[in-house]
Structures are given as structure tokens and as C-alpha cells.
Amino acid sequence: MHTSREADRRARRNSVHAGAERRAAPDRAAALGQYRARAAVYDFEISAVEPMRRRAIERLGLSAGEVVIDAGCGTGLSLIALARAVGESGAVIGVEQSPEMIRRARDRIAAARLTT
């Protein structure tokens, strides 16, 4: 005979929480490997969505002096446009876990002579 507590536990275990199935955590090492392999060609691979990126940045409605965090900034494709939007009185913080991608982002910032 099952108690109501056991039934509740079983129901929670078998239910879908907030409409999503439980999934294994992403494999960080595999993701880093993919980005390492793609870093040199990443900008080319996603060049088709560049107009969408520009529109998205425009729609943020950023103003001088604001601070922006670009989480998962990759090679820094958005960083220059974001920096221009917030001006010298603002700041843009790019966060990226792939050393190869962030290296390209840093090179992009240095080439643009950005300090924001």
C-alpha cells in the first residue's frame, strides 16, 4: 500500500516541472571544443544575421552613460555598436567562456581603439 507522501513524491518525479522536461546539464567541455573549432570562422558563419543584430541593438534604445552586459559575447560582434550607443561615459562588459572567442573580441576592441 502506498502512502499519500509516496504518491506525491512519485507524481513530482514523473511530472514535468514548469512545462519543461528535466534534462542533463550541458557539457561545458564539448561546448568549449565546438567554439574553439569555430572561432576562426564564427563571424562568417553568422554573417547572415548581422542586420538582425544591428536592429536588436537599436531596439535596446541605449543612451549615453548606460552600462551593458553582453553575456556570451563570442568574438565581440556586438561590442562596438554597443559601445557607440553608450558613449564614453558608459560601459560595455563582454562575458565569454571560450578563450578563443574572447581573444578575438579583445582584438576587435583593440583594433577599434575602444575604451568603453
C-alpha positions in Angstrom: 0.0 0.0 0.0 1.3 3.5 -1.0 1.1 6.4 1.4 0.0 9.8 0.1 3.5 11.0 0.7 5.0 8.3 -1.5 2.4 9.1 -4.2 3.2 12.8 -4.0 6.9 12.0 -4.4 6.3 9.7 -7.4 4.0 12.3 -9.0 6.7 15.0 -8.7 9.3 12.7 -10.0 7.2 11.8 -13.0 5.8 15.3 -13.7 7.1 17.9 -16.0 8.2 20.9 -14.0 7.0 24.3 -15.4 6.3 22.7 -18.8 9.9 21.5 -19.5 11.3 18.1 -19.2 14.3 17.5 -16.9 17.5 17.5 -18.9 21.1 16.7 -18.2 23.3 19.7 -17.7 25.1 21.0 -20.8 28.5 19.5 -21.4 30.8 22.5 -21.0 33.9 20.8 -22.3 32.0 19.8 -25.5 30.7 23.4 -25.9 34.2 24.9 -25.5 35.5 22.4 -28.0 32.9 23.5 -30.5 33.6 27.2 -30.0 37.4 26.5 -30.2 36.9 24.8 -33.5 34.6 27.6 -34.9 36.3 30.7 -33.5 38.2 31.4 -36.7 35.1 31.2 -38.9 32.4 32.2 -36.5 31.9 35.7 -37.8 31.5 34.4 -41.3 29.1 31.6 -40.2 26.7 34.1 -38.7 27.1 37.0 -41.1 23.6 36.4 -42.5 22.1 37.6 -39.2 24.1 40.8 -39.0 21.1 43.0 -40.0 19.1 41.4 -37.2 21.9 42.0 -34.7 22.0 45.7 -35.6 18.2 46.1 -35.3 18.3 44.3 -31.9 20.9 46.7 -30.6 18.9 49.7 -32.0 15.8 48.4 -30.3 17.5 48.4 -26.9 17.3 52.2 -27.0 20.6 52.7 -25.2 21.7 56.1 -24.0 25.0 57.7 -23.2 26.2 56.7 -19.8 24.4 53.3 -19.5 26.1 50.0 -18.7 25.5 47.0 -20.9 26.5 43.4 -20.3 26.9 41.2 -23.4 26.7 37.7 -21.9 28.1 35.2 -24.3 29.7 37.9 -26.4 31.6 35.5 -28.6 34.0 37.3 -30.9 32.6 40.6 -29.9 30.5 41.3 -33.0 28.1 43.5 -30.9 30.6 45.2 -28.7 31.5 48.1 -31.0 27.9 49.0 -31.7 27.0 48.7 -28.0 30.0 50.9 -27.1 29.0 53.6 -29.6 25.4 53.5 -28.2 26.5 54.1 -24.6 29.4 56.5 -25.4 32.5 57.2 -23.5 30.5 57.9 -20.3 29.0 54.4 -20.5 30.5 50.9 -20.3 30.1 47.6 -22.1 31.1 44.4 -20.4 31.6 41.4 -22.6 31.5 38.0 -20.9 32.6 34.8 -22.8 33.7 31.4 -21.5 35.7 30.4 -24.7 39.3 31.7 -24.6 39.5 31.6 -28.4 36.3 33.7 -28.8 37.2 36.3 -26.2 40.7 36.6 -27.7 39.0 37.6 -31.0 36.7 40.0 -29.1 39.7 41.7 -27.4 41.5 42.0 -30.8 38.3 43.6 -32.2 38.1 46.1 -29.4 41.8 47.0 -29.7 41.5 47.5 -33.5 38.6 49.8 -32.9 40.5 51.7 -30.2 37.6 51.4 -27.8 37.9 52.3 -24.1 34.3 51.9 -23.2 
